[in-house]
Amino acid sequence: MRHFHDGETITVEPWRARSFPVLRDLVTDRSAFDRIIQAGGFVSVNTDGTQDGNTLPVGKVDADRAMDAAACIACGACVAACKNASAMLFVSAKVSHLAQLPQGQVERERRALNMVRQMDQEGFGNCTVTGSCEAVCPKEISLDFIAKMNREYGAAILKNQDTVGTID
Protein backbone atom coordinates (compact mmCIF):
# COMPACT_ATOMS: atom_id res chain seq x y z
CA MET A 1 0.00 0.00 0.00
CA ARG A 2 2.95 2.29 -0.45
CA HIS A 3 2.21 3.25 -4.03
CA PHE A 4 -1.23 3.44 -5.57
CA HIS A 5 -3.21 5.84 -7.71
CA ASP A 6 -6.66 7.32 -7.16
CA GLY A 7 -9.37 4.93 -8.26
CA GLU A 8 -7.28 1.78 -7.89
CA THR A 9 -8.73 -1.16 -5.99
CA ILE A 10 -6.93 -2.11 -2.80
CA THR A 11 -7.47 -5.60 -1.45
CA VAL A 12 -7.02 -6.01 2.31
CA GLU A 13 -6.45 -9.56 3.51
CA PRO A 14 -5.42 -11.18 6.77
CA TRP A 15 -1.80 -12.27 7.12
CA ARG A 16 -0.95 -15.45 5.31
CA ALA A 17 1.21 -17.04 8.00
CA ARG A 18 0.26 -20.43 9.41
CA SER A 19 1.62 -19.30 12.78
CA PHE A 20 -0.89 -16.41 12.84
CA PRO A 21 -4.21 -18.20 12.24
CA VAL A 22 -7.19 -16.10 11.22
CA LEU A 23 -9.75 -15.83 14.02
CA ARG A 24 -12.35 -13.76 12.21
CA ASP A 25 -12.35 -11.31 9.31
CA LEU A 26 -8.97 -9.55 9.54
CA VAL A 27 -8.24 -10.59 13.13
CA THR A 28 -5.33 -13.00 13.57
CA ASP A 29 -4.07 -14.87 16.61
CA ARG A 30 -0.57 -13.60 17.32
CA SER A 31 -0.10 -15.56 20.56
CA ALA A 32 2.82 -17.40 18.93
CA PHE A 33 4.89 -14.27 19.65
CA ASP A 34 3.85 -14.46 23.31
CA ARG A 35 5.00 -18.08 23.54
CA ILE A 36 8.36 -17.15 22.01
CA ILE A 37 8.82 -14.41 24.61
CA GLN A 38 7.82 -16.84 27.38
CA ALA A 39 10.51 -19.23 26.14
CA GLY A 40 13.28 -16.79 27.04
CA GLY A 41 12.62 -13.14 26.26
CA PHE A 42 13.12 -11.99 29.82
CA VAL A 43 15.78 -11.48 32.47
CA SER A 44 15.48 -13.22 35.82
CA VAL A 45 16.20 -10.97 38.76
CA ASN A 46 16.86 -11.46 42.44
CA THR A 47 14.06 -9.65 44.24
CA ASP A 48 15.53 -9.36 47.73
CA GLY A 49 17.12 -5.94 47.19
CA THR A 50 16.74 -3.32 44.53
CA GLN A 51 20.02 -2.64 42.85
CA ASP A 52 20.90 0.89 41.81
CA GLY A 53 20.60 1.16 38.04
CA ASN A 54 23.92 2.96 37.84
CA THR A 55 25.93 0.12 39.42
CA LEU A 56 25.99 -1.86 36.17
CA PRO A 57 27.62 0.47 33.66
CA VAL A 58 26.77 -0.16 30.04
CA GLY A 59 28.85 1.39 27.31
CA LYS A 60 27.15 3.83 24.95
CA VAL A 61 27.58 1.64 21.87
CA ASP A 62 26.13 -1.41 23.65
CA ALA A 63 23.31 0.64 25.16
CA ASP A 64 22.42 2.15 21.79
CA ARG A 65 22.41 -1.28 20.08
CA ALA A 66 20.29 -2.75 22.88
CA MET A 67 17.80 0.12 22.59
CA ASP A 68 17.66 -0.26 18.79
CA ALA A 69 16.74 -3.93 19.19
CA ALA A 70 14.35 -3.26 22.09
CA ALA A 71 12.39 -0.88 19.85
CA CYS A 72 10.63 -3.90 18.27
CA ILE A 73 6.91 -3.61 19.00
CA ALA A 74 6.04 -7.17 17.94
CA CYS A 75 3.59 -5.93 15.33
CA GLY A 76 4.20 -8.92 13.04
CA ALA A 77 4.77 -6.85 9.89
CA CYS A 78 8.06 -8.70 9.37
CA VAL A 79 6.24 -12.06 9.32
CA ALA A 80 3.53 -10.74 7.02
CA ALA A 81 6.05 -9.36 4.52
CA CYS A 82 8.31 -12.41 4.46
CA LYS A 83 7.70 -14.92 1.67
CA ASN A 84 8.59 -17.65 4.20
CA ALA A 85 6.56 -16.17 7.07
CA SER A 86 9.77 -16.03 9.08
CA ALA A 87 9.85 -14.46 12.54
CA MET A 88 13.64 -14.12 12.56
CA LEU A 89 13.62 -10.32 12.72
CA PHE A 90 11.28 -10.32 15.72
CA VAL A 91 13.13 -13.10 17.57
CA SER A 92 16.54 -11.67 16.77
CA ALA A 93 15.53 -8.28 18.14
CA LYS A 94 14.42 -9.88 21.41
CA VAL A 95 17.50 -12.13 21.71
CA SER A 96 19.93 -9.37 20.72
CA HIS A 97 18.62 -6.65 22.96
CA LEU A 98 19.09 -8.75 26.10
CA ALA A 99 22.43 -10.18 24.91
CA GLN A 100 23.86 -6.63 24.72
CA LEU A 101 23.22 -5.90 28.40
CA PRO A 102 25.02 -7.19 31.51
CA GLN A 103 21.69 -8.22 33.05
CA GLY A 104 21.05 -10.57 30.14
CA GLN A 105 24.31 -12.51 30.36
CA VAL A 106 23.19 -15.14 32.88
CA GLU A 107 20.54 -16.62 30.57
CA ARG A 108 22.19 -15.71 27.28
CA GLU A 109 22.71 -19.22 25.90
CA ARG A 110 19.46 -20.64 27.23
CA ARG A 111 17.56 -17.66 25.80
CA ALA A 112 18.95 -18.12 22.28
CA LEU A 113 18.34 -21.88 22.29
CA ASN A 114 14.84 -21.73 23.74
CA MET A 115 13.55 -18.80 21.69
CA VAL A 116 14.80 -20.25 18.40
CA ARG A 117 13.41 -23.67 19.34
CA GLN A 118 10.03 -22.11 20.17
CA MET A 119 10.03 -20.12 16.92
CA ASP A 120 10.56 -23.38 15.03
CA GLN A 121 7.82 -25.16 17.03
CA GLU A 122 5.39 -22.35 16.20
CA GLY A 123 5.88 -23.10 12.51
CA PHE A 124 7.52 -19.89 11.36
CA GLY A 125 9.57 -20.26 8.19
CA ASN A 126 13.30 -19.94 7.79
CA CYS A 127 15.02 -16.68 6.90
CA THR A 128 16.38 -16.36 3.36
CA VAL A 129 17.65 -12.81 3.96
CA THR A 130 15.58 -11.10 1.27
CA GLY A 131 15.28 -8.02 3.47
CA SER A 132 11.53 -7.60 3.04
CA CYS A 133 11.11 -7.73 6.84
CA GLU A 134 13.55 -4.89 7.39
CA ALA A 135 11.89 -2.83 4.66
CA VAL A 136 8.45 -2.95 6.30
CA CYS A 137 9.49 -2.72 9.95
CA PRO A 138 7.95 0.43 11.44
CA LYS A 139 10.81 0.59 13.99
CA GLU A 140 13.52 0.00 11.36
CA ILE A 141 14.96 -3.06 13.06
CA SER A 142 18.12 -4.01 11.15
CA LEU A 143 18.97 -7.36 9.57
CA ASP A 144 22.20 -7.07 11.56
CA PHE A 145 20.27 -8.41 14.54
CA ILE A 146 19.54 -11.65 12.66
CA ALA A 147 23.28 -12.10 12.22
CA LYS A 148 23.78 -11.39 15.95
CA MET A 149 21.13 -13.94 16.90
CA ASN A 150 22.68 -16.54 14.60
CA ARG A 151 26.04 -15.99 16.33
CA GLU A 152 24.39 -16.26 19.76
CA TYR A 153 22.55 -19.43 18.72
CA GLY A 154 25.62 -21.02 17.14
CA ALA A 155 27.77 -20.32 20.20
CA ALA A 156 25.06 -21.72 22.48
CA ILE A 157 24.80 -24.90 20.42
CA LEU A 158 28.55 -25.43 20.48
CA LYS A 159 28.75 -24.86 24.22
CA ASN A 160 25.73 -27.09 24.99
CA GLN A 161 26.12 -29.80 22.34
CA ASP A 162 25.14 -32.63 24.64
CA THR A 163 22.04 -30.90 26.07
CA VAL A 164 20.65 -28.87 23.13
CA GLY A 165 17.38 -30.79 23.03
CA THR A 166 16.74 -30.44 26.76
CA ILE A 167 17.57 -26.80 27.65
CA ASP A 168 14.78 -25.25 29.73
N, C-alpha and C positions, 0 to 999 in steps of 0.2 A: 504494500500500500504506500510505497514511497513515491511512486511516479504514476499518475493517472491523469486523464483529461476529463473535462466536464462532459457528462453524458455517458461515460463508460460504466459498465456494470461491474460492481465489485461483489465477489462472492466471499462470504464469511463462513468459515467452517471451524469445527472444533479441532484441536490438535490431533495429529495422526500418529501418536506414540502409544504403543501397547501398554507402556508403563503408566500412562495417564488416561485411564478409561473414561469414556464419556458417561456422565451420570444422567444428564438431561439437556437437551438443546445444545448450548455452547458451554455448559458447565462440565469440567473435567475433575477427576479425583487426582489430586497431586500429593496424596499422602505418601507416595514413594519417596519423595524428598524428605519428609519427616522421618521415615524409617532409616534413611541414610544418615541423617544427623544423629539419630539415636544410636547408631552403630559406632559413633566416635567423634562427632563434631562438637566436642565440649572439652573442658578442662576440669579435672577433679581438683577440689580445693580442700584444705584442712580448715574446718570451721571453728576451731577453738579460739583463735585470735585473729583479728583483722590486721593484715600486714599493710604497712604504709606503701602506697602505690609508687613512691619514689625510691624504694629500697631495691628494686629490680631495674636497673638502668637498661634501656633499650636504645641502641644506636639509631640515629635519624634515618639512615637508609633502610634498616630492618623495620623500623616503625612505619615508615612510608609504604613499604612493600606489603606489610601486614594490613595496613589500612586499605590499600588498593584492593587486596583480595577480600577483605571483610565487607567491602561495599556491595557484594553480591546480595541481591534481595530475593533470590530464589523464585523469580517470576516464571521460569521455565521457557523463556523465549529461546534460549540456546537449544533446548531439546526440540522445540517446535521447528526451528530453522534447519536443524541437522538432518541430512538425508538418511542417517542411520539412527536417528532419535537418541543420540548419545548425550549423556549427562556429565561428560568429562569436564566441561568448563565449570559447571556448578560444583561438582565434587572437588575439583582441583582448587577452586577458590577457598573452599572450607578447609581442606587439608593444609594448603599453603599458608593461610593466614595464621593458623595456630602453630605451624612449624617454624614460623619466623620469630615467635616470642619465647622468652625464657619459660613462661608458665606452661607452654605447650610441649616442652621437651620430655616430660615424664612419660606421656602416652603417645609420643610421636610415631613409633613403629606400629603399635597396636592400632592407632587411628588410621594410618594409611592402609593397613591390611584389612581392617574391618569395614571401612567405608567403601573401598574398591570392591570387596567381596559383596557387600550389600547392594551396591550399584549393579553388579552383575546379576545377583539374585532377583532384582526388581525387573530385569529384562531390558535395560537400556542397551543400546547398540554400542559398538566400538568406535573410537575416534579415528577418522581418516585424515584429520588435519586439513580440512577444506577451508576453514576459517569462517564459515557461515555463522557459527555461534558468536564469535567475536564481533562480527559485523552488526548483529542485531542486538547485542547486549546493551541495555539502557545504562548500565554502569561502566561500560567500556572495560570489562574484565579482559585481560590479555591472555593470549594463547601461551605466553611464557609460564603461566601457572600450571598448565597441563604438563609442560616439561618438568617443572618443579615437582609436581605430584608423581610423575613417572620415576623421577630420581628417588623420591621418598619411598615409594612402593618397592622399587628394585632393591634399595638398601635394606628395607625391612625384610624382604623375602630372603636375601642372602644371609642376613643375621639370624633369621628364624626358620631356616630351611627344614628342620625336623618337626616344627610345630605349626607350619603355615595354615593347615586346615583346621586347627583347633584354637586359634587365638581368640580370646573373648574381649 
